[in-house]
């Protein structure tokens, strides 16, 4: 069965799951810092450590006997909605839905949810620009073999209009 890494889930699903893990772990308030700060900290930045813990839980937890990373998007959504409705279990401990709802509010007040939403938008633009640059470089090569009807410039212009 194929697996879906947490990073490939929607930003809202990642935030919801982060709050689920926070309910079990009780993360301390930490600044998100900048990308450069976290990179220079070599994995020791508190925000990076928090997400490392969240990813470990994701790889460890199951929903109705199925590992979370094997769930479809709709099944993962069912898991998060159920957790918000009746709570969730992890390692023989039940966590109440009220505690989880408080963590969701805390993620908002600490700015973590907003930060992740903004970060997700920036990553989409970076991926799109990387795709455009890669295609622009390959366009002339592919065109030399007769496989590309449009020039790289036309593709870049068309794709950039979507940004």
C-alpha positions as CSV (number, residue, x, y, z in Angstrom):
1,X,0.0,0.0,0.0
2,X,1.3,3.5,-0.8
3,X,1.8,5.9,2.0
4,X,1.2,9.7,2.2
5,X,3.7,11.7,4.1
6,X,2.2,14.3,6.4
7,X,3.9,17.1,4.3
8,X,1.7,16.0,1.4
9,X,-1.6,16.5,3.3
10,X,-3.4,19.7,3.1
11,X,-2.2,22.5,5.3
12,X,-5.5,22.4,7.3
13,X,-5.0,18.7,7.9
14,X,-1.4,19.2,9.1
15,X,-2.5,21.9,11.5
16,X,-5.4,19.8,12.8
17,X,-3.0,16.9,13.3
18,X,-0.5,19.2,15.0
19,X,-3.2,20.2,17.5
20,X,-4.0,16.5,18.1
21,X,-0.4,15.7,18.9
22,X,-0.2,18.9,21.0
23,X,-3.1,17.5,23.1
24,X,-1.0,14.5,23.9
25,X,2.4,16.2,24.3
26,X,1.7,19.8,25.5
27,X,4.1,21.7,23.4
28,X,5.5,24.8,25.0
29,X,5.0,28.1,23.3
30,X,7.9,28.7,20.9
31,X,8.5,31.2,18.2
32,X,8.3,29.9,14.6
33,X,11.5,31.9,13.8
34,X,12.6,32.4,10.3
35,X,13.6,29.7,7.8
36,X,17.2,30.7,8.2
37,X,17.0,30.6,12.0
38,X,15.6,27.0,11.9
39,X,18.2,26.0,9.2
40,X,21.1,27.4,11.2
41,X,19.9,25.6,14.3
42,X,20.6,22.2,12.7
43,X,17.3,20.6,13.8
44,X,17.5,22.0,17.4
45,X,15.2,24.9,16.9
46,X,12.1,24.4,19.1
47,X,9.6,24.8,16.2
48,X,11.6,22.2,14.2
49,X,11.7,19.8,17.1
50,X,7.9,20.3,17.5
51,X,7.3,19.3,13.9
52,X,9.7,16.4,14.2
53,X,7.5,15.1,17.1
54,X,4.4,15.6,15.1
55,X,5.8,13.6,12.2
56,X,6.8,10.8,14.6
57,X,3.2,10.6,15.9
58,X,1.9,10.6,12.4
59,X,4.1,7.6,11.5
60,X,3.1,5.8,14.8
61,X,-0.6,6.5,15.1
62,X,-3.4,4.4,13.6
63,X,-7.1,5.0,12.9
64,X,-9.3,1.9,13.0
65,X,-6.2,-0.2,12.8
66,X,-4.8,1.5,9.7
67,X,-1.6,3.6,10.0
68,X,-2.4,7.3,9.4
69,X,0.1,7.5,6.5
70,X,-1.9,4.8,4.6
71,X,-5.3,6.7,4.9
72,X,-6.8,8.4,1.9
73,X,-7.4,12.1,2.3
74,X,-11.1,11.5,3.1
75,X,-10.2,8.9,5.7
76,X,-7.7,11.2,7.3
77,X,-10.3,14.0,7.4
78,X,-12.7,11.5,9.1
79,X,-10.0,10.8,11.7
80,X,-9.5,14.5,12.5
81,X,-13.2,15.2,12.6
82,X,-13.8,12.2,14.8
83,X,-11.0,13.4,17.2
84,X,-12.6,16.8,17.4
85,X,-16.0,15.2,18.0
86,X,-15.2,12.5,20.5
87,X,-11.5,12.7,21.2
88,X,-8.9,10.2,20.3
89,X,-6.8,7.4,21.8
90,X,-3.0,7.0,21.7
91,X,-1.0,4.4,23.5
92,X,-3.8,3.3,25.8
93,X,-4.7,6.9,26.8
94,X,-7.9,8.6,25.8
95,X,-7.7,12.4,25.0
96,X,-11.0,14.3,25.3
97,X,-12.4,16.4,22.4
98,X,-12.6,19.5,24.7
99,X,-8.9,19.3,25.3
100,X,-8.2,19.1,21.6
101,X,-10.5,22.0,20.8
102,X,-8.6,24.1,23.3
103,X,-5.4,23.2,21.5
104,X,-6.8,24.2,18.2
105,X,-7.6,27.6,19.7
106,X,-4.1,27.7,21.2
107,X,-2.5,27.0,17.7
108,X,-4.5,30.0,16.4
109,X,-3.5,32.3,19.3
110,X,0.1,31.3,19.2
111,X,0.2,32.1,15.4
112,X,1.3,28.6,14.4
113,X,-1.8,28.0,12.2
114,X,-1.4,31.3,10.4
115,X,2.3,30.7,10.0
116,X,1.7,27.3,8.4
117,X,-1.0,28.6,6.1
118,X,1.3,31.4,4.9
119,X,4.3,29.0,4.6
120,X,2.2,26.6,2.5
121,X,1.3,29.4,0.1
122,X,4.9,30.4,-0.3
123,X,6.0,26.8,-0.9
124,X,3.4,26.5,-3.7
125,X,4.9,29.6,-5.4
126,X,8.4,28.2,-5.0
127,X,7.4,24.8,-6.5
128,X,5.7,26.5,-9.4
129,X,8.7,28.8,-10.1
130,X,11.0,25.7,-9.9
131,X,8.8,23.9,-12.4
132,X,8.9,26.9,-14.8
133,X,12.6,27.2,-14.5
134,X,13.1,23.5,-15.1
135,X,10.8,23.6,-18.1
136,X,12.4,26.7,-19.5
137,X,15.8,24.9,-19.4
138,X,14.5,21.8,-21.0
139,X,12.2,23.5,-23.5
140,X,15.0,24.2,-26.1
141,X,16.5,20.8,-25.6
142,X,13.1,19.1,-26.2
143,X,12.3,21.5,-29.1
144,X,15.5,20.4,-30.8
145,X,14.1,16.9,-31.0
146,X,10.7,18.1,-32.3
147,X,8.9,17.2,-29.2
148,X,7.8,20.6,-28.0
149,X,5.5,22.7,-30.1
150,X,5.5,25.8,-27.9
151,X,8.7,27.7,-27.0
152,X,9.9,27.8,-23.5
153,X,9.1,31.5,-23.4
154,X,5.5,30.8,-24.3
155,X,5.2,28.2,-21.5
156,X,6.8,30.5,-19.0
157,X,4.5,33.4,-19.9
158,X,1.4,31.2,-19.7
159,X,2.4,29.7,-16.4
160,X,3.4,33.0,-14.8
161,X,0.0,34.4,-15.6
162,X,-1.4,31.8,-13.1
163,X,0.8,33.2,-10.3
